[in-house]
Amino acid sequence: MSTSLKAAAAVLSFAALVAAAPLAQAEMTAAEADRLGKDLTPNGAEKAGNKDGSIPAWDGGLTKPPAGWKPEQGYVDPFANEKPLFVITAQNMEQYKDKLTPGLQSLLKKYPATFKLPVYPSHRSFSYPQAVYDATKAHAPKVKSSGDGIENYNEPGFTPFPMPKNGIEAMFNHKLWWFGGYNRCNDWLPTRASGEYYRVGFCEEFIQGQNFDNKQSNHIFSFYGLYDAPATLLGTIYLVHDPIDYTKGQRQAWIYNAGQRRVRRAPDVAFDNIDDGTEGMRTTDDYWMFNGSFERYNWKLVGKKEMYIPYNAYKINDSRLKYADMMDKGSLKSDLRRYELHRVWVVEATLKPGMSHVYGKRVYYLDEDSYQIALGDIYDTRGSLWRVSEAHLLEAYDTQTMFQSPTVVHDLANGSFIAQALMNERKAPVYAWNAKGKWAAFQMDAIRRKGTR
C-alpha cells in the first residue's frame, strides 16, 4: 500500500474509532503525547496537508503582524491581494455538496440571489504562544474526561484533549480555548427579514482563571458584560463566574438593573434563556457558538471531514466598512465573506430524554487547528433545521489566538438574522488582549459600584 493510501486509511480508521468511542476515557499515552509537534501540530491537528494540496501543511501559522502594522489600524488583511478560486451559488452547489454543511446549503437555497460562498486559497493561520503548546504537551496526558466532567485540569492555559476521542472532549477543547483575558466593546445587529436593523452595543471584560490575582479552583473565566446601546438597555450589567467542570460546580450569575439600581441573582443566564438585545435570535448557550454546561445533550464525535468554513475573516472586519454598507437580504454581504477548505471535527449534540431546550439537536463543525466552532446547524425539537450559525474565524496575530468575529445566527423560519461581535464601527484597537483581573473586582458588591459610577 502506498504511503498516501496508508495515511488515508489511518485517518478513516481513527475517525471510525472516535465516532464509536465511549464517554469515559483514559489519559493520553506517552506515545500519543510524543506525536505533538511531530506528525501532529502542537495543538493536535494533522500537520500534513491533504492529498491534492488544497489544504496546505501547517507551518506554524500567523505568529506576528504584517510589517508596519499598528493596532489602531484594526486587523489588517494579510491576504488582501488574493482573489476567490471560485464562488459557490445556489446554481452550482451540487458539485460542492459533499463539502457544504446542510445549513450552508439551506442558506444558498433560501437566498439564491444574494447568498454566495466565495472560496479562497486555504491558509492554516492558527497559532498559540509557545508556552501554551508546552503546557499542552506537559499537562494534557494527565487530563481525562469523565461523563460531562473533566479530571486533572486545574486551570485554563492549555488544550486538554489534543487528540479528542469523544464529543465531550472535542467540545472541552472549544470551551477551553486559550486567550488569557480581553476587554472589548463590540456591536450586535438584530436584523429582520425586511432588512431593518438596529445596533446593540456590548462591552465585555473576559478574564480566564489563570489571569486572576487570586486563583480559584474549578474556574474557567469570569465575565462582565454591559450594554452601551440602545437607550433601553443602557447600564444593564451582567457578572458571570463559570466553572471548568459543571459536575463539580455551577455557573453563578448576577445582573444589575440600572432603573432599579439593584443587583439580583440571575440563574436563568444559561441554556435556552434569551439574551437581551438579540430579539430572540440567540440563546445564552449560543454565545461563542456554544458555552456552558453539557448536561442536557448527548454528545457524539462523528469524525473528521474536509469542509468549506468561514476563515481568515479579515475582509469582513475592515475598519473602513460601515454597517449600513454590509447588510444584505438574509445575511451580511457575500462579497465580504471568505470561505476556505479546512478539516473539521463534526460533533453532534442530541437532546437527552427528559431534558428541556428549544433546540432538539445541534451539529457543530470545529476547526481542526484551533478547535473553534466555525459552523453550527441547529434543529428544533421536531427535527427540522431551524437556525444556521456561522463564526467567521481570524487569527489575532498580535497575541496569537484565534477568535470569532463576527458570529451570525440565521433563522430559516422567518428570514431574520443577528450579526454579533462586529468591530467595524468601533474605534480600533477593539481588543485589549492579555487582560488581568482582580478577584475582588468581580464580586457582587463590585457590580453595584460599577453600575452606579
Secondary structure, DSSP 8 states (H G I E B T S, - for coil): --HHHHHHHHHHHHHHHHHH--S------HHHHHTBTTTB-TTSSB-S--TTSSS----S---S--TT--GGG-S--TTTT---SEEE-TTTGGGGGGGS-HHHHHHHHHSTTT--EEE----------HHHHHHHHHHGGG-EEETTEEES--SSSS-S-SS--SHHHHHHHHHT----EEEEEEEEEEE-TTS-B--EEEEEEEEEGGGBSS--TT--EEEEEEEEESTTTTT-EEEEEE-S-TTS---EEEEEETTTTEEEE-TTSSTT-B-TTSTTS-BGGGTTSS-S--TTEEEEEEEEEEEEEE--TTGGG-TT--GGGTEETTEE-GGG--EEEEEEEEEEEEE-TT---S-SEEEEEEETTT--EEEEEEE-TTS-EEEEEEEEEEEETTTTEEEEEEEEEEETTT--EEEEEE-TTS-S---EES--B-GGGGSHHHHHHHHT-
